[in-house]
Every structure is written in structure tokens, then in C-alpha cells.
């Protein structure tokens, strides 16, 4: 039987079905041990993983409800700047599931909406927003990502994306910065273990980000914001979203399933439909993906396969990864130091980009192949 557990960190989950101020994002309490130190995490030894699957965006969009409720997360950046990232409300996800379901217990049919942060081999925490994903947003801003998006063809892959805060920030910067007529191709690959996470929060969050940024310039959105903190998907809204992506050379690609060599093959055969060439900037990002020894080993193997594949297929480009995690996952066994040592031992270069010493200690590192 699969085990369920919670990390036991008061600040881990920054999702509370409502808005939070930047101070609430940055201030977290000290960690407390998990009640289940023996619980392993994905991948589960001896148990099959969900198979890698590519999800058609048109089909995903056709499953959206008639309206989406959201809140805005304020993330403080350097120099007093702030970015607001929209996220679908969890209560709105529950409403959709209840409307589609036969009235059974939602916490059983969709474990991520129950009491567990992670349910081993079943649910990987994707409905919630984690602290390290906010750290990644801050690092991406300080690394001048907005300018790079306007200059070069870019491929962004977020592994274990969940609510996809870092990818949403990059998407928003791309919408704001790419003003020239000849826009460089931008491919965003969103990968999460659970397909339901992609359908219920990841894609809706991208539609929300687009709608909020384009509401003044898109006729289809003229009446979509008549209700407070909700976007109504009136006729023409979804088509306008798709047309915006196409006209701006932005591709959204969605993959689910366990990390494996088969996942890599699917990524490069189907996950990159507009496979750019030339001076391509490829960035792999991940937040809270290494919280157990098993998960760490799987993530390291997958990350190295991607970096090696990028170096082989796009030799004139540049590929790197930015990973955010806690210094130690008490009771589960993973740590950022173990990840750094493992990557370094396998020949990758690793450098520290950010450290958080208050509350739950966290860090962000860059990894690349020399």
C-alpha cells in the first residue's frame, strides 16, 4: 500500500486558498520532523511508475470549466520590484472535480486535495506551491532571464512543475519583453508526475497569466473579468489564447509520468514539437524535486540525460539547470548537499546562486556540463 506523509514544515505550502503577502511567503517557521521517517518517496522501489505521457493542449483546453477562480501571489524581487503570479484557487479545483464526479470523496479520488503533502507513488505534491519555487522566481529575475527571452531562442523545461511559478514568471516576462516583430521561439515544457495536476492547475495558471496580461488589448477578454477574482471563459477566450501563443512563437508542451529513459525519449520525440536550432538557450528548472534518496537519484539521472542530450543535439547552444531545494528534508532523507555532491561526482559543474538562512534553510544551485 502506498504511504502518505507530510513534510511537517509550517512554511512548506504557500497555498492557503487565499492571498498571502510577500512577508508570509518569506517568513517561515522552523522545521519539525515528519511523523513517518520510514516513508519512501517517488519513485517507489519495486512499484511501477506512471508511464510517460504527452498531453495535447487542445484536449486539455477543452476540459476547462466555464470560469476559473484565482488569487495573486506577490513575489518580491531585487531593487524593490514585485511580480504578481496568478494561481488557480484550490477550492475552485475541488468544485470542478465534484461537478465532474459522482459525489465520492474527493480526497480519495484526488489525493493531492486531501491532507498529505505527498502520497507515495500516487501524488507528488503538484497542487501546492512550494517555497523553493518562489526562490527560483527570484533567482531567474536576478539572472536577467527577461532579457535573454527577448534575445535568443529558448527552451525551458520545468520538472515536477506543479503550479509552475517559475515558468509562469518566465511566461509573463516573455509577454512583456518580446516587443519586436521578429520574436524568438520560446518553448515551455511543463512536466509533472500527475496528469491531473497539469489539467487542473498548471494549464489554467498559464491561461490566467495570459488573460491578466492581455485583458486590455484582447477583445475576447472584454467581459471575462466581470466577476471579482474570476476569469470567465466566454466564447472566443480559449481561441484567443491559442492565437496569442502561435503569433508569438510560444509553445506550451505538457508531459506526465515518472522520470526514466522513456520519459527522455518522449520529451525529445513529442515534448518539443517546435525544436529550435542555433544559439538556443536551454534551461531545466526544478523545485523540491530531491526530497528523498530515491527521488534524488531519479532526478539526477534524468537531469544529466537532458543536459547530455542538449549538448549533443544543440552544440552551438547553451544548456544549464537551476534547482531549488531545502538544505535538509527531515524524516525523508533528501538534502541539497547530497544533490550537489552527486552531480559533482558525476562530472557536472555546480555553483551556488542563493541561500536562505531564515526559517527553513534553502538553497538554489546552477548545474551544467563543462
C-alpha positions as CSV (number, residue, x, y, z in Angstrom):
1,X,0.0,0.0,0.0
2,X,1.3,3.4,-0.8
3,X,2.3,5.6,2.1
4,X,1.2,9.1,2.7
5,X,3.1,11.7,4.6
6,X,3.6,15.4,5.2
7,X,6.9,17.1,5.4
8,X,5.8,18.8,8.6
9,X,7.2,22.2,7.7
10,X,4.9,25.0,8.5
11,X,6.2,27.1,5.7
12,X,6.3,24.5,3.0
13,X,3.0,25.1,1.5
14,X,2.3,28.7,0.5
15,X,-1.1,27.7,-0.8
16,X,-4.0,28.5,1.5
17,X,-6.9,29.1,-0.8
18,X,-6.4,32.8,-0.4
19,X,-3.9,35.6,-0.9
20,X,-0.7,35.9,1.0
21,X,1.5,38.9,1.4
22,X,5.2,38.8,0.5
23,X,6.1,38.7,4.2
24,X,4.1,35.5,4.5
25,X,6.0,33.9,1.7
26,X,9.4,34.9,3.1
27,X,8.7,34.2,6.8
28,X,8.5,30.5,7.7
29,X,8.8,28.7,11.0
30,X,11.5,26.2,11.9
31,X,11.1,22.6,10.6
32,X,9.7,19.8,12.6
33,X,10.4,16.2,11.9
34,X,7.9,14.2,9.8
35,X,5.9,11.6,11.6
36,X,6.8,8.9,9.1
37,X,10.6,8.7,8.8
38,X,10.5,5.3,7.1
39,X,8.2,6.5,4.3
40,X,10.0,6.4,1.0
41,X,9.1,8.8,-1.8
42,X,8.7,8.6,-5.6
43,X,10.0,6.6,-7.3
44,X,8.9,3.7,-5.1
45,X,11.2,0.7,-5.2
46,X,9.6,-2.3,-6.8
47,X,6.5,-0.5,-7.9
48,X,5.7,0.7,-11.4
49,X,5.7,4.4,-12.2
50,X,3.0,6.2,-14.2
51,X,4.1,5.9,-17.8
52,X,5.4,9.0,-19.5
53,X,2.6,10.6,-21.5
54,X,2.4,13.7,-23.7
55,X,-0.9,15.7,-23.4
56,X,-2.4,17.5,-26.3
57,X,-3.1,21.1,-25.3
58,X,-6.3,21.4,-27.4
59,X,-7.7,18.4,-25.5
60,X,-6.6,19.9,-22.2
61,X,-8.2,23.3,-23.0
62,X,-11.5,21.6,-24.0
63,X,-11.7,20.2,-20.4
64,X,-11.6,23.6,-18.7
65,X,-14.6,24.8,-16.8
66,X,-16.7,27.8,-17.7
67,X,-14.8,30.0,-15.2
68,X,-11.6,29.9,-13.2
69,X,-11.2,31.5,-9.7
70,X,-7.7,32.7,-8.8
71,X,-5.6,34.6,-6.3
72,X,-2.4,36.6,-6.9
73,X,0.9,35.7,-5.2
74,X,3.2,38.7,-4.7
75,X,6.9,37.8,-5.0
76,X,9.4,40.5,-4.0
77,X,12.4,40.8,-6.4
78,X,15.5,42.8,-6.1
79,X,15.5,46.7,-6.3
80,X,12.1,46.8,-4.7
81,X,10.4,45.2,-7.7
82,X,7.5,42.8,-7.4
83,X,5.9,40.2,-9.7
84,X,2.4,39.0,-9.3
85,X,1.8,35.4,-10.3
86,X,-1.8,34.1,-10.6
87,X,-2.7,30.7,-9.2
88,X,-6.0,28.9,-9.5
89,X,-7.7,28.5,-6.2
90,X,-7.7,25.0,-4.7
91,X,-11.4,25.3,-3.7
92,X,-12.2,26.0,-7.4
93,X,-10.4,22.8,-8.3
94,X,-12.5,20.9,-5.8
95,X,-15.7,22.4,-7.2
96,X,-14.7,21.3,-10.7
97,X,-13.9,17.8,-9.5
98,X,-17.2,17.5,-7.6
99,X,-19.1,18.7,-10.6
100,X,-17.4,16.0,-12.8
101,X,-17.5,13.3,-10.2
102,X,-20.3,11.0,-8.8
103,X,-20.1,12.6,-5.4
104,X,-17.4,10.3,-4.0
105,X,-14.8,11.5,-1.6
106,X,-12.5,14.0,-3.5
107,X,-9.6,13.5,-1.1
108,X,-9.7,9.8,-2.1
109,X,-10.2,10.2,-5.8
110,X,-7.6,13.1,-6.0
111,X,-5.1,12.6,-3.1
112,X,-3.5,15.9,-3.6
113,X,-6.6,17.6,-2.3
114,X,-6.5,15.7,0.9
115,X,-4.3,16.0,4.0
116,X,-1.0,14.7,2.6
117,X,1.8,16.8,1.0
118,X,2.9,13.7,-0.9
119,X,1.3,10.2,-1.3
120,X,4.0,7.8,-2.2
121,X,3.8,6.6,-5.8
122,X,0.4,8.3,-6.3
123,X,0.7,12.0,-5.8
124,X,3.8,14.2,-5.9
125,X,2.6,17.5,-4.3
126,X,1.8,19.3,-7.5
127,X,-1.4,21.1,-6.3
128,X,0.6,23.1,-3.8
129,X,3.1,25.9,-4.3
130,X,6.4,25.3,-2.5
131,X,8.9,27.8,-1.1
132,X,11.7,26.8,-3.3
133,X,9.7,27.6,-6.4
134,X,9.5,31.2,-5.1
135,X,13.3,31.2,-4.6
136,X,13.6,30.1,-8.3
137,X,11.5,33.1,-9.4
138,X,13.8,35.5,-7.5
139,X,16.9,33.8,-9.0
140,X,15.6,33.9,-12.5
141,X,14.9,37.6,-12.2
142,X,18.4,38.3,-10.9
143,X,19.9,36.2,-13.7
144,X,18.5,38.6,-16.3
145,X,16.1,36.0,-17.7
146,X,13.7,38.6,-19.1
147,X,16.4,40.0,-21.4
148,X,17.5,36.5,-22.6
149,X,13.9,35.6,-23.5
150,X,13.9,38.6,-26.0
151,X,17.4,37.8,-27.4
152,X,17.7,34.1,-28.2
153,X,15.6,31.1,-29.0
154,X,14.8,29.5,-25.6
155,X,13.7,26.1,-24.3
156,X,12.5,25.9,-20.7
157,X,11.8,22.6,-19.0
158,X,10.3,22.6,-15.6
159,X,10.4,19.1,-14.0
160,X,8.0,18.5,-11.2
161,X,6.2,21.7,-12.2
162,X,3.0,21.6,-10.2
163,X,1.6,25.2,-10.1
164,X,4.7,26.2,-12.2
165,X,5.5,29.5,-10.5
166,X,9.0,29.9,-12.1
167,X,7.6,29.0,-15.6
168,X,4.7,31.4,-15.1
169,X,7.2,34.2,-14.2
170,X,9.2,33.5,-17.4
171,X,5.9,33.4,-19.4
172,X,4.9,36.8,-18.0
173,X,8.3,38.3,-18.7
174,X,8.2,36.9,-22.3
175,X,4.8,38.6,-22.8
176,X,6.2,41.9,-21.5
177,X,9.7,41.9,-23.0
178,X,9.2,40.4,-26.5
179,X,8.0,43.5,-28.3
180,X,9.9,43.2,-31.6
181,X,8.3,42.0,-34.8
182,X,10.6,39.1,-35.1
183,X,10.1,37.2,-31.9
184,X,12.4,34.4,-31.0
185,X,10.8,30.9,-30.4
186,X,10.1,30.1,-26.8
187,X,9.2,26.5,-25.8
188,X,8.0,25.8,-22.3
189,X,7.8,22.1,-21.3
190,X,5.8,21.5,-18.2
191,X,6.3,18.1,-16.6
192,X,4.6,16.7,-13.5
193,X,4.2,13.2,-12.3
194,X,0.4,13.5,-12.1
195,X,-1.6,14.3,-15.3
196,X,-4.5,15.7,-13.1
197,X,-2.1,18.5,-11.8
198,X,-1.4,19.6,-15.4
199,X,-5.1,19.7,-16.3
200,X,-6.4,21.3,-13.1
201,X,-3.7,23.8,-12.2
202,X,-0.7,24.1,-14.5
203,X,-2.5,24.9,-17.7
204,X,-5.2,27.0,-16.0
205,X,-2.4,29.1,-14.4
206,X,-0.9,29.9,-17.8
207,X,-4.3,30.9,-19.2
208,X,-4.8,33.1,-16.1
209,X,-1.4,34.8,-16.6
210,X,-2.2,35.5,-20.3
211,X,-5.6,36.8,-19.5
212,X,-4.4,39.2,-16.8
213,X,-1.6,40.5,-19.0
214,X,-3.7,40.9,-22.2
215,X,-7.1,41.9,-20.8
216,X,-6.7,45.5,-22.1
217,X,-5.6,44.5,-25.6
218,X,-7.7,41.4,-26.4
219,X,-11.3,42.0,-27.4
220,X,-12.3,38.4,-26.3
221,X,-11.4,39.3,-22.7
222,X,-13.5,42.5,-22.6
223,X,-16.2,40.9,-20.4
224,X,-14.2,38.0,-19.0
225,X,-13.4,39.8,-15.7
226,X,-17.0,40.8,-14.7
227,X,-16.7,38.7,-11.5
228,X,-14.1,39.6,-8.9
229,X,-11.1,37.2,-8.8
230,X,-12.5,35.0,-11.6
231,X,-12.0,34.7,-15.3
232,X,-15.0,33.6,-17.3
233,X,-14.1,31.5,-20.3
234,X,-16.6,33.2,-22.6
235,X,-16.8,32.2,-26.3
236,X,-13.5,33.2,-28.1
237,X,-11.3,33.3,-25.0
238,X,-9.7,30.0,-25.4
239,X,-9.2,30.6,-29.2
240,X,-7.7,34.0,-28.4
241,X,-5.2,32.3,-26.0
242,X,-4.2,29.8,-28.7
243,X,-3.8,32.5,-31.3
244,X,-1.7,34.6,-29.0
245,X,0.7,31.6,-28.4
246,X,1.0,30.9,-32.1
247,X,1.5,34.5,-33.2
248,X,4.2,35.0,-30.5
249,X,6.0,31.7,-31.3
250,X,5.4,30.4,-27.8
251,X,4.8,26.6,-27.5
252,X,3.4,25.0,-24.3
253,X,4.1,21.3,-24.0
254,X,2.8,19.1,-21.2
255,X,4.2,15.7,-20.0
256,X,3.3,13.5,-17.1
257,X,4.7,10.3,-15.7
258,X,7.8,9.1,-13.9
259,X,11.3,10.2,-14.7
260,X,13.0,7.5,-16.8
261,X,14.9,7.0,-20.1
262,X,11.4,6.5,-21.7
263,X,10.5,10.0,-20.4
264,X,13.6,11.4,-22.1
265,X,12.7,9.8,-25.4
266,X,9.1,11.1,-25.2
267,X,10.4,14.6,-24.3
268,X,12.6,14.8,-27.4
269,X,10.2,12.9,-29.7
270,X,6.9,14.6,-28.7
271,X,7.6,17.1,-26.0
272,X,9.5,19.6,-28.2
273,X,7.2,20.0,-31.2
274,X,9.0,23.2,-32.3
275,X,12.5,22.0,-31.8
276,X,14.6,25.2,-32.3
277,X,18.2,25.1,-33.5
278,X,21.1,27.5,-33.5
279,X,22.1,29.6,-30.4
280,X,19.4,28.0,-28.2
281,X,19.3,28.7,-24.5
282,X,18.0,25.7,-22.7
283,X,17.2,25.9,-19.0
284,X,16.0,23.0,-16.9
285,X,14.4,24.0,-13.6
286,X,13.1,22.1,-10.6
287,X,11.9,23.0,-7.1
288,X,11.6,20.5,-4.2
289,X,12.3,17.5,-6.5
290,X,15.0,15.8,-4.4
291,X,13.4,15.3,-1.1
292,X,14.2,11.6,-0.7
293,X,17.2,9.5,-1.8
294,X,15.1,7.7,-4.4
295,X,13.7,10.9,-5.8
296,X,17.2,12.4,-5.8
297,X,18.7,9.6,-7.8
298,X,15.9,9.6,-10.3
299,X,16.1,13.3,-10.7
300,X,19.9,13.4,-11.1
301,X,19.8,10.7,-13.8
302,X,17.1,12.5,-15.7
303,X,18.8,15.9,-15.4
304,X,22.1,14.6,-16.7
305,X,20.4,12.8,-19.6
306,X,18.8,16.1,-20.6
307,X,22.0,18.1,-20.3
308,X,23.9,15.5,-22.3
309,X,21.2,15.3,-25.0
310,X,21.2,19.1,-25.3
311,X,25.0,19.2,-25.7
312,X,24.8,16.6,-28.4
313,X,21.7,18.0,-30.3
314,X,22.4,21.7,-29.9
315,X,26.2,22.1,-29.8
316,X,26.1,25.8,-30.6
317,X,23.6,26.5,-27.9
318,X,23.9,26.5,-24.1
319,X,22.2,24.3,-21.6
320,X,22.1,24.5,-17.8
321,X,19.8,23.9,-14.9
322,X,18.7,25.8,-11.8
323,X,17.5,23.7,-8.9
324,X,15.9,24.9,-5.7
325,X,15.6,22.8,-2.6
326,X,15.7,22.7,1.2
327,X,19.1,22.0,2.8
328,X,17.5,19.0,4.6
329,X,14.2,17.2,4.3
330,X,13.9,15.9,7.9
331,X,12.4,12.5,8.2
332,X,12.5,11.8,4.5
333,X,16.2,11.7,3.8
334,X,16.9,14.1,0.9
335,X,19.2,17.1,1.1
336,X,20.6,19.8,-1.2
337,X,24.2,18.9,-0.2
338,X,23.5,15.3,-1.3
339,X,22.3,16.6,-4.7
340,X,25.3,18.8,-5.2
341,X,27.7,16.0,-4.2
342,X,26.0,13.6,-6.5
343,X,26.0,15.9,-9.5
344,X,29.6,16.9,-8.9
345,X,30.7,13.3,-8.6
346,X,29.1,12.5,-12.0
347,X,31.1,15.3,-13.7
348,X,28.7,18.3,-13.6
349,X,29.8,21.7,-12.6
350,X,27.7,23.1,-9.7
351,X,27.6,26.6,-8.3
352,X,25.5,28.2,-5.6
353,X,23.2,31.0,-6.6
354,X,21.2,31.8,-3.5
355,X,20.8,30.7,0.1
356,X,18.0,31.3,2.6
357,X,19.1,31.1,6.2
358,X,16.0,32.2,8.0
359,X,13.3,29.7,8.8
360,X,13.6,26.6,6.8
361,X,17.1,26.7,5.3
362,X,17.0,26.5,1.5
363,X,19.3,27.0,-1.5
364,X,19.4,27.4,-5.2
365,X,22.2,26.0,-7.4
366,X,23.1,26.0,-11.1
367,X,24.3,22.8,-12.7
368,X,25.9,22.5,-16.2
369,X,28.2,20.3,-18.2
370,X,31.6,21.8,-18.9
